[in-house]
Amino acid sequence: MKKISLTVALLLASFTLAQAQWISPGNGTTYSMNDLVAESDGCVEFVEEGTFRINNDLTISENDILAIADNESIVMVKDQVTITIQGTFSCAHHDNYVEIKTENNEHYNLRFENATDCMLSGIKFKYGGGFMIIESDVLFDDCYFVHSNTQSNNAAVNYMNCNPVFKGCTFKNNDGAAIASGVNVNGSPTIVDCYFYNNVITNQNLPQINLGPGAEDTIRIVNNVIEGNHYSMSGGIAITDLMGTGSTKVLLKGNEIKNNRYGYNQQGMVISSLITDNLFIDNDAEVDPMNGGSGISIYGYSTDMKAKLRRNTITGNLWGITAIYYNDIDMGTEDDWGYNIISGNHNTGYGEDAVFAIYNNSFSDITAIGNYWGADDETEVENVIYHYPDLGEGYGTVTYLPFLENEPTSIIQHVEDNYGVKVFPNPSHGQFTINCPWESAKFNVFNSLGQLVFTTNLKQGENPIDLGKINSGIYFAKLYSVEKKEGISTILIAE
């Protein structure tokens, strides 16, 4: 009798183990959520119309596809359950969002492992445990990542040896960073038209975007808003190559980075960046200026740490630009002026009224010709630039002559010639003309808080613009080609 009881117990244990997870067969099958209800032996169950529950770990194997159908809108995942994608995961919701979440604000995991052709559009990921993307092609379009914790990773999304794409996504109120990668792996994400707000709510010393070394492709961070809450320890963006694993290329363009502990930090061995048409505003949440507060910080271990800065506005930070150790920084040359605006960055480290446009705490010289430093007098400009004359022997010099004596009065500083857009004449009281080469486009103007203050549609040819009703100040413009679905950005200055 005892032997029979033991056998029954073993059978029950075996049955429980079989129910603990479900793995698709890998035979090329495409599954909707409804299909998984029928095929997954209880791993996925039907709750009500359009709503499903994942009870145990679920794996979509290589060759198989999970495709969420149009009438499937809510997926509830039990606490600590892991969804693993080794094949393909697709969702193309456009009219309404799919929600993938837990029932009681617990957390679940999502992993992509050597997955292919994953295109996810219109999903709200809530209460994730830190998603991992490993050597996988994943595109996130108009997705939300909110309330993720750090039980599995230090970011809402962590990638390894791949180039994920984030387009039009929102990252908000996550415990850790929004997007991150390790220091010893390579990847070149594309992050475009996304909104980041109040991530790293655990108040760690981490940036909202925390990237390691790039792969062969360029890291592209374009037309995003990265906003802190002014009180936390989180920074804006950091890109580091601490181990010299390759050659990292960065395009940082058209972003608004504000209210963080610092704006942008570039650190390590071999990184080459183009930093253009960005706003770095009020990144002054750090109390101690010795621990942060830079609009831009370039910290290099050799002159292979390169940065080219054009047409950025850097204001309201504790420091405008800080350069540390070694670097190769180009902020403007005789033939290619910088047109950067670096003004109003101050802290009390050297007195109540000390202003720090650039602090060259490095051994390298910096070229910075054709920029506006907040003053029209050479002595006043020299007073906000800290370099060899102030710091002494061994420190690098900042070459800043000639400089822009007045804050630029043109509404549009510069538009790249290769787009074919022309702006004329030099505006007076906000009036000018945009000659648009595209059949249709949209012209938007934002204030320093990211609020839309002017918008108009453009047609091909000449379009008169009148911004005379907006107040004096620094603005940020975006010109979108509807035809080409791309945007160009530039700094606006109103008289």
Helices and strands as residue ranges (DSSP letters): H 2-18, E 21-23, E 30-31, H 33-39, E 44-48, E 51-54, E 57-60, E 65-68, E 74-77, E 82-85, E 88-92, E 98-101, E 109-113, E 118-121, E 123-126, E 131-134, E 138-141, E 144-146, E 155-160, E 165-167, E 170-172, E 177-181, E 190-192, E 195-197, E 207-211, E 219-222, E 225-227, E 235-241, E 248-253, E 256-258, E 264-268, E 271-276, E 279-281, G 289-291, E 294-300, E 305-310, E 313-315, E 319-325, E 328-330, E 341-343, E 358-362, E 366-367, H 378-384, E 385-386, H 388-391, E 398-399, G 417-419, E 422-428, E 431-446, E 452-466, E 473-481, E 486-494
